[in-house]
Amino acid sequence: MRNILCIDDIESNLFVLESVLQDDKNESYNVLTALSAHAGLDILLRSKVDIILLDVMMPEVDGFLCAQMIKSNKKTKDIPIIFVTAKKDDDTIDKCYAVGGADYVNKPFNSVELLARVSFHLRFQDKTRLLEEEKKYVQNILDLQENLIIVTDGKKALNANKALLNFFGLRNFSEFQSNHVCIDSALIKEDGYFHLDSAKKNSAWIDEVVELSKKEDVLVKIKGASKESVFTLKITNFNDFYILNLTDVTKISKLSDEYERAANFDNLTQIYNRNMLHSLLNKKINSKREKEEKFVFIIIDIDFFKKVNDDYGHLVGDEVIKGVVNVVKKHTRADEIFARWGGEEFVLVVNIDIKRGLEIAENLRRRIEEVDFDVAKKITCSFGITEFMKNDTLDTLTKRADDALYEAKKSGRNKVCQG
């Protein structure tokens, strides 16, 4: 049974309202009555009320002020209010809605109309409650997920789960909207990860992710409240909305990076290994051939390295290798290709012509000669250098540089020879 509260300062008006409501053949109502706003508010605080019929003209506290008090209370703010008033002017009608009224009925009222209005707002209230329950149910499902989940229209976030708010250290969804609008603004710009700068021009980033994810996992990196994490981003289109699902793969990503580094870098020196050198050099050869640009290929060999190992042991030999690498790295740019060719041999690839290449090689030879290598004392290196030519392959380039290195060692070592 529904509880209806009728508030009117005239007792006969309350009697008529009660009679009409209790005479409804389609519904069963329990009618509560109050002769003043204060009495009505008192009933509201003690009883469950489904809808309020409220008079406008009352002494002390009129219907407008009473409605404002009802709407300002957390317990009663969602109860529908229908104003029952003899006043029909536009200002009164506007004020009825302005203070939170759901509807109004003019006195003297038509019984059928009054019952219809009451029935409509009760049904509407039921539907609203059902929608709220469904929203809570959906939100509970979202909050149970460990993944970060966002619902968006493609431009701004419309909802998010607790895991996402916790990741950003936020108390509620409103804070997220204020800080980020949607997740795209939080994507870190870094090679190997999707971010806004990597999206195509004149293309919505979210649609691009949908297309990319059909072919491969889309990785994104996001900075949270306390750490940066890597996620796979999957997007599901649902009518006019998108559901973004972010799975934390930070640990897997770190392992992948470690495996990739182990496969591409020399363990002792932490510079590229021979396999990575081949891969990078083949790409460079193809690129420079198309652009008709020059670069030099330098092989560096530590002189009498076998004697170092024989005289002082392999640990000292390893320190010499690392020392030579440090000298080369110190006097070359970080974006140049520098790799361990094998044993005591290294390769340096620099985007310059042969004239400048000879100057760099000679400078490195002199710098290495000047270093004190502790136990091994003085160490020298021989250099073989050649310039890339249009028809070169990796084999022809290596052959010329190797021949030049052989000439440097044959003619006394600690020198630079051109091939």
Secondary structure as GFF3:
##gff-version 3
##sequence-region A 1 419
A	DSSP	beta_strand	2	7	.	.	.	ID=ss1
A	DSSP	alpha_helix	11	22	.	.	.	ID=ss2
A	DSSP	beta_strand	29	34	.	.	.	ID=ss3
A	DSSP	alpha_helix	37	46	.	.	.	ID=ss4
A	DSSP	beta_strand	51	55	.	.	.	ID=ss5
A	DSSP	alpha_helix	63	72	.	.	.	ID=ss6
A	DSSP	beta_strand	81	85	.	.	.	ID=ss7
A	DSSP	alpha_helix	90	98	.	.	.	ID=ss8
A	DSSP	beta_strand	103	106	.	.	.	ID=ss9
A	DSSP	alpha_helix	111	143	.	.	.	ID=ss10
A	DSSP	beta_strand	148	152	.	.	.	ID=ss11
A	DSSP	beta_strand	157	160	.	.	.	ID=ss12
A	DSSP	alpha_helix	162	168	.	.	.	ID=ss13
A	DSSP	alpha_helix	173	180	.	.	.	ID=ss14
A	DSSP	three_ten_helix	183	186	.	.	.	ID=ss15
A	DSSP	three_ten_helix	196	198	.	.	.	ID=ss16
A	DSSP	alpha_helix	205	212	.	.	.	ID=ss17
A	DSSP	beta_strand	219	223	.	.	.	ID=ss18
A	DSSP	beta_strand	228	238	.	.	.	ID=ss19
A	DSSP	beta_strand	241	248	.	.	.	ID=ss20
A	DSSP	alpha_helix	250	264	.	.	.	ID=ss21
A	DSSP	alpha_helix	274	291	.	.	.	ID=ss22
A	DSSP	beta_strand	296	302	.	.	.	ID=ss23
A	DSSP	alpha_helix	305	312	.	.	.	ID=ss24
A	DSSP	alpha_helix	314	330	.	.	.	ID=ss25
A	DSSP	beta_strand	337	342	.	.	.	ID=ss26
A	DSSP	beta_strand	345	350	.	.	.	ID=ss27
A	DSSP	alpha_helix	354	370	.	.	.	ID=ss28
A	DSSP	three_ten_helix	374	376	.	.	.	ID=ss29
A	DSSP	beta_strand	381	387	.	.	.	ID=ss30
A	DSSP	alpha_helix	394	410	.	.	.	ID=ss31
A	DSSP	beta_strand	416	418	.	.	.	ID=ss32
###
